């Protein structure tokens, strides 16, 4: 395999997403897809492949995806982290396109196509902050659901993205050969897409799924590596601003026309005293536990993996435990990993996810190959 062919298999494709036309948020209809094609794809004219769709987290967009070529992806991290922090990251557990190539060529994984859609709203953060890794303006996330205030981002994934991939690449174009996985916001989107579009996917993996309820307004964010990079005072301010932006976006997506956050009253200790009950109800209607209870049959036929760090700095550990309990109560078979990972201490959420992309792929592939 020549280097040129290897590069040609790592694609960035542009297309028009019909479901997002005239969306109320003004998000771009022109979208980009990061696509990995397996070794031998260009040389074979008729072989078709299963597909794994992977949904990035809240901070992601087409500039910042979860998996990419090692040089470009790791280079961004190395350009930000000092050597003493880089030494604490277990690069050998992370997923890169080159790792996919090696595992497929060795026969450790069957060949597959890996697609990462852009799930960003492309609306700027509240404070117009910049992403450390890309240098681009940070953008808000869609949560991959249809919303009256932001647009049909569920339809965008389930219809536009899948139809584009099936019509432009040699996929096995049926649900039996299609899986979905995602991290954080993408983990939530993974679960919602399975529920909202039954029969579309045959396996799913939700890594540290981001389920936000009214209780989330009392959570606090503290990312360890930010304190090491910036010092405590600046890191606390940055983390506080990032958390405020996430909650603002949840409010925008979940409660169009009747925002919850401006109505919340707190005492001097930060305890919530009251809020608009109707707006709060809209948030609760998006609670993944409630959504699962309304339609538990969907996951009777979809093998499911869920995991989360016990030390998740985004306070998602408690929500993951609730999800595990809900799945047990609904008698939905699933693989659940509630882990503590010393190698992810710099960011139990971000690095914990990075180390578990390959296990998620290994989980999904047997069901779709």
C-alpha positions as CSV (number, residue, x, y, z in Angstrom):
1,X,0.0,0.0,0.0
2,X,1.5,3.3,-1.0
3,X,1.5,6.3,1.3
4,X,-0.7,8.2,-1.3
5,X,-3.4,5.5,-1.2
6,X,-3.3,5.5,2.6
7,X,-3.9,9.3,2.6
8,X,-6.7,8.9,0.1
9,X,-8.5,6.6,2.5
10,X,-8.6,9.2,5.2
11,X,-11.4,11.4,3.8
12,X,-13.0,14.7,4.6
13,X,-16.2,14.9,2.5
14,X,-18.6,17.9,2.1
15,X,-22.3,17.5,1.4
16,X,-25.6,19.2,1.7
17,X,-27.8,18.1,4.6
18,X,-31.4,18.5,3.5
19,X,-32.8,18.0,7.0
20,X,-31.0,21.1,8.2
21,X,-32.4,23.4,5.5
22,X,-33.9,26.6,6.9
23,X,-33.1,25.5,10.5
24,X,-34.0,28.1,13.1
25,X,-30.5,28.3,14.6
26,X,-29.0,29.3,11.3
27,X,-26.6,26.4,11.5
28,X,-24.8,25.5,8.2
29,X,-26.6,23.1,5.8
30,X,-23.2,22.4,4.2
31,X,-21.7,19.7,6.4
32,X,-18.4,17.8,6.6
33,X,-17.9,14.1,7.3
34,X,-14.6,12.6,8.4
35,X,-14.5,9.1,6.8
36,X,-12.0,6.3,7.4
37,X,-11.9,3.6,4.6
38,X,-10.1,0.3,5.4
39,X,-6.9,-1.0,3.7
40,X,-7.6,-2.4,0.3
41,X,-10.7,-0.3,-0.3
42,X,-9.4,1.5,-3.3
43,X,-8.0,-1.7,-4.9
44,X,-11.2,-3.7,-4.6
45,X,-14.0,-2.8,-7.0
46,X,-16.8,-4.8,-5.5
47,X,-16.3,-5.6,-1.8
48,X,-18.7,-3.9,0.5
49,X,-18.2,-3.1,4.2
50,X,-20.0,-2.6,7.4
51,X,-20.1,0.9,8.9
52,X,-19.6,2.4,12.4
53,X,-20.9,5.9,12.9
54,X,-19.2,7.7,15.7
55,X,-20.7,10.9,17.3
56,X,-18.3,13.4,18.8
57,X,-18.8,15.2,22.1
58,X,-19.9,18.7,22.9
59,X,-16.7,20.5,22.0
60,X,-16.4,18.7,18.7
61,X,-17.0,19.8,15.1
62,X,-15.3,19.0,11.8
63,X,-12.2,20.7,13.1
64,X,-12.1,18.5,16.1
65,X,-13.2,14.9,15.8
66,X,-12.6,12.0,18.2
67,X,-10.4,9.9,15.9
68,X,-8.0,10.9,13.2
69,X,-4.6,10.3,11.7
70,X,-2.0,10.1,14.4
71,X,0.3,12.9,13.2
72,X,-2.3,15.6,12.8
73,X,-4.4,14.5,15.8
74,X,-1.5,13.9,18.3
75,X,0.3,16.9,17.0
76,X,-2.5,19.1,18.2
77,X,-2.2,17.6,21.7
78,X,1.6,17.8,21.7
79,X,1.4,21.4,20.7
80,X,-0.6,22.3,23.8
81,X,0.6,19.9,26.6
82,X,4.0,20.4,28.2
83,X,6.2,17.2,28.2
84,X,5.5,16.3,31.8
85,X,1.8,16.2,31.0
86,X,2.3,14.3,27.7
87,X,4.2,11.7,29.6
88,X,1.0,10.9,31.7
89,X,-1.0,10.0,28.6
90,X,-1.1,6.4,27.5
91,X,-1.0,7.0,23.7
92,X,-0.9,3.2,23.1
93,X,-4.5,2.9,24.2
94,X,-5.8,5.7,21.9
95,X,-7.5,5.1,18.6
96,X,-6.0,6.5,15.4
97,X,-6.6,5.7,11.7
98,X,-3.2,4.1,11.5
99,X,-4.1,1.8,14.4
100,X,-7.3,0.7,12.5
101,X,-5.0,0.0,9.5
102,X,-2.6,-2.1,11.6
103,X,-5.4,-4.1,13.3
104,X,-7.2,-4.8,10.1
105,X,-4.1,-5.8,8.2
106,X,-3.1,-8.2,11.1
107,X,-6.6,-9.7,11.0
108,X,-7.3,-8.6,14.6
109,X,-10.3,-6.6,13.3
110,X,-12.5,-7.2,10.2
111,X,-12.5,-4.3,7.7
112,X,-15.0,-1.5,8.3
113,X,-15.8,2.0,7.4
114,X,-15.7,4.6,10.2
115,X,-17.7,7.8,9.8
116,X,-17.7,10.9,12.1
117,X,-20.4,13.5,11.3
118,X,-20.1,17.1,12.4
119,X,-22.7,17.4,15.1
120,X,-22.0,21.1,16.0
121,X,-24.5,23.9,15.9
122,X,-21.7,26.1,14.8
123,X,-23.0,28.8,17.2
124,X,-20.2,30.4,19.3
125,X,-19.8,29.8,23.0
126,X,-21.3,32.3,25.3
127,X,-17.9,34.0,25.8
128,X,-16.6,33.4,22.3
129,X,-13.8,31.2,23.7
130,X,-11.2,29.5,21.6
131,X,-10.6,25.8,21.5
132,X,-7.2,24.9,22.8
133,X,-6.6,22.1,20.3
134,X,-7.7,23.7,17.1
135,X,-7.4,27.4,17.6
136,X,-10.9,27.8,16.3
137,X,-13.8,29.5,18.1
138,X,-15.5,27.0,20.3
139,X,-18.9,26.0,19.2
140,X,-22.1,24.7,20.8
141,X,-23.3,21.1,20.3
142,X,-26.6,19.8,18.8
143,X,-27.1,16.8,21.1
144,X,-28.1,15.0,17.9
145,X,-31.8,15.4,18.4
146,X,-34.6,17.2,16.6
147,X,-35.4,20.5,18.3
148,X,-37.7,23.3,17.4
149,X,-35.1,25.9,18.3
150,X,-32.0,24.4,16.6
151,X,-33.2,22.1,13.8
152,X,-33.6,18.4,12.9
153,X,-30.2,17.0,13.9
154,X,-31.6,13.6,14.6
155,X,-32.9,13.4,11.0
156,X,-29.6,14.8,9.8
157,X,-27.7,11.8,11.2
158,X,-30.3,9.1,10.6
159,X,-31.3,10.1,7.1
160,X,-28.9,12.6,5.4
161,X,-25.5,11.2,6.7
162,X,-26.4,7.5,6.3
163,X,-27.9,8.1,2.8
164,X,-24.8,10.0,1.7
165,X,-22.5,7.3,2.9
166,X,-24.5,4.5,1.5
167,X,-24.8,6.2,-1.9
168,X,-21.1,7.3,-2.2
169,X,-19.2,4.4,-0.6
170,X,-19.3,0.6,-0.9
171,X,-21.2,-0.1,2.3
172,X,-23.4,-3.0,3.1
173,X,-26.4,-0.7,3.1
174,X,-28.7,-2.3,5.6
175,X,-29.2,-1.9,9.4
176,X,-27.7,-5.4,10.1
177,X,-24.3,-4.0,9.0
178,X,-24.5,-0.6,10.7
179,X,-23.5,0.4,14.3
180,X,-23.5,3.7,16.1
181,X,-21.3,4.8,19.0
182,X,-20.6,8.2,20.6
183,X,-18.9,9.9,23.4
184,X,-20.3,12.4,26.0
185,X,-22.9,14.4,24.0
186,X,-22.4,11.8,21.3
187,X,-23.1,9.0,23.8
188,X,-26.5,10.7,24.6
189,X,-27.1,11.1,20.9
190,X,-26.3,7.4,20.3
191,X,-29.0,6.3,22.7
192,X,-31.5,8.8,21.4
193,X,-30.9,7.9,17.7
194,X,-31.5,4.2,18.5
195,X,-34.7,5.1,20.3
196,X,-36.0,7.6,17.7
197,X,-35.0,5.7,14.6
198,X,-35.6,2.0,15.5
199,X,-34.3,-0.5,12.9
200,X,-31.5,1.8,11.8
201,X,-28.6,0.3,13.8
202,X,-27.7,-3.2,15.0
203,X,-25.2,-2.3,17.8
204,X,-24.5,0.7,20.0
205,X,-21.9,1.9,22.4
206,X,-22.4,5.0,24.6
207,X,-19.2,6.3,26.1
208,X,-19.7,8.5,29.2
209,X,-23.2,9.6,27.9
210,X,-24.1,13.2,28.7
211,X,-27.5,13.1,30.2
212,X,-28.5,16.5,31.6
213,X,-31.5,17.1,34.0
214,X,-32.5,20.0,36.1
215,X,-30.1,18.8,38.8
216,X,-27.3,19.6,36.4
217,X,-27.6,23.3,37.2
218,X,-25.9,22.6,40.6
219,X,-23.0,20.6,39.1
220,X,-19.6,22.1,38.9
221,X,-16.8,21.4,36.4
222,X,-13.2,21.0,37.2
223,X,-10.9,19.6,34.5
224,X,-7.6,18.6,36.2
225,X,-5.3,19.3,33.2
226,X,-6.7,22.8,32.8
227,X,-5.5,23.7,36.3
228,X,-2.1,22.2,35.5
229,X,-1.9,24.2,32.2
230,X,-3.4,27.5,33.4
231,X,-3.2,27.6,37.2
232,X,-6.2,27.3,39.5
233,X,-7.7,30.8,39.2
234,X,-7.7,30.9,35.4
235,X,-8.8,27.2,35.2
236,X,-11.7,27.7,37.5
237,X,-12.9,30.7,35.5
238,X,-12.5,28.7,32.2
239,X,-14.3,25.6,33.6
240,X,-17.1,27.8,35.0
241,X,-17.6,29.4,31.6
242,X,-17.5,26.1,29.8
243,X,-20.1,24.7,32.1
244,X,-22.4,27.7,31.8
245,X,-22.2,27.4,28.0
246,X,-23.2,23.7,28.1
247,X,-26.2,24.4,30.3
248,X,-27.2,27.3,28.0
249,X,-27.1,25.0,25.0
250,X,-29.1,22.3,26.8
251,X,-31.7,25.0,27.7
252,X,-31.7,26.1,24.0
253,X,-32.2,22.6,22.6
254,X,-34.5,21.2,25.3
255,X,-36.8,24.1,26.0
256,X,-37.4,26.3,23.0
257,X,-39.4,29.4,23.6
258,X,-39.5,28.9,27.4
259,X,-36.0,28.9,28.8
260,X,-35.4,27.4,32.2
261,X,-32.1,29.0,33.3
262,X,-33.3,32.6,33.6
263,X,-36.0,31.4,36.0
264,X,-33.8,29.5,38.5
265,X,-33.6,31.1,42.0
266,X,-30.8,30.0,44.3
267,X,-29.9,30.8,47.9
268,X,-26.5,32.1,49.1
269,X,-25.2,28.6,49.2
270,X,-26.1,27.8,45.6
271,X,-29.1,25.6,46.5
272,X,-32.0,25.9,44.1
273,X,-35.1,27.5,45.6
274,X,-37.4,27.5,42.6
275,X,-37.8,27.6,38.8
276,X,-40.3,27.6,36.0
277,X,-41.9,24.1,36.3
278,X,-43.1,23.9,32.7
279,X,-39.6,24.7,31.4
280,X,-38.2,22.1,33.8
281,X,-40.6,19.5,32.6
282,X,-39.2,20.0,29.1
283,X,-35.8,19.2,30.4
284,X,-37.0,16.1,32.1
285,X,-38.7,14.9,29.0
286,X,-35.3,14.6,27.5
287,X,-33.9,12.5,30.4
288,X,-32.6,9.3,28.7
289,X,-34.1,7.2,31.6
290,X,-37.6,8.5,30.9
291,X,-37.1,8.1,27.1
292,X,-36.0,4.5,27.6
293,X,-38.9,3.6,29.9
294,X,-41.3,4.9,27.2
295,X,-39.8,2.6,24.5
296,X,-37.8,-0.2,26.2
297,X,-38.4,-2.7,23.3
298,X,-35.9,-0.9,21.0
299,X,-32.9,-2.1,22.9
300,X,-34.2,-5.7,23.2
301,X,-32.6,-6.2,19.8
302,X,-29.6,-3.9,19.9
303,X,-26.5,-5.0,21.7
304,X,-25.5,-2.1,24.0
305,X,-22.3,-1.1,25.7
306,X,-22.3,1.8,28.3
307,X,-19.3,3.0,30.3
308,X,-18.2,6.0,32.4
309,X,-15.4,6.9,34.7
310,X,-16.3,7.0,38.4
311,X,-14.3,10.2,38.6
312,X,-15.8,12.0,35.6
313,X,-15.2,15.7,36.0
314,X,-18.4,16.5,34.1
315,X,-20.4,14.9,36.9
316,X,-21.7,12.2,34.6
317,X,-20.9,9.2,36.8
318,X,-24.1,9.6,38.7
319,X,-26.1,9.7,35.5
320,X,-24.3,6.6,34.2
321,X,-25.2,4.7,37.3
322,X,-28.9,5.8,37.0
323,X,-28.8,4.6,33.3
324,X,-27.4,1.3,34.3
325,X,-30.1,0.8,36.9
326,X,-32.8,1.8,34.4
327,X,-31.5,-0.7,31.9
328,X,-31.5,-3.4,34.6
329,X,-35.1,-2.5,35.7
330,X,-36.2,-2.7,32.1
331,X,-34.4,-6.0,31.7
332,X,-32.4,-4.7,28.8
333,X,-29.2,-6.7,28.4
334,X,-26.1,-4.5,28.2
335,X,-22.4,-4.4,28.9
336,X,-21.7,-1.8,31.6
337,X,-18.2,-0.6,32.8
338,X,-18.0,1.8,35.7
339,X,-14.3,2.3,35.9
340,X,-11.5,4.1,37.6
341,X,-8.5,4.6,35.3
342,X,-5.3,6.1,36.8
343,X,-4.0,6.7,33.3
344,X,-6.8,9.1,32.7
345,X,-6.2,11.2,35.8
346,X,-5.5,14.4,33.7
347,X,-9.1,14.2,32.5
348,X,-11.1,11.1,33.5
349,X,-13.8,12.2,31.0
350,X,-11.7,13.1,28.0
351,X,-8.9,10.6,28.3
352,X,-11.3,7.9,29.7
353,X,-13.3,8.2,26.5
354,X,-10.1,8.3,24.3
355,X,-8.9,5.0,25.8
356,X,-12.3,3.3,25.2
357,X,-13.0,4.1,21.5
358,X,-11.2,0.9,20.4
359,X,-13.0,-1.3,22.9
360,X,-16.3,0.2,21.7
361,X,-15.4,-0.7,18.1
362,X,-14.4,-4.2,19.2
363,X,-17.8,-4.5,20.9
364,X,-19.8,-3.4,17.8
365,X,-18.0,-5.1,15.0
366,X,-19.0,-8.7,15.7
367,X,-22.6,-7.8,15.5
368,X,-22.3,-6.0,12.1
369,X,-19.6,-7.9,10.2
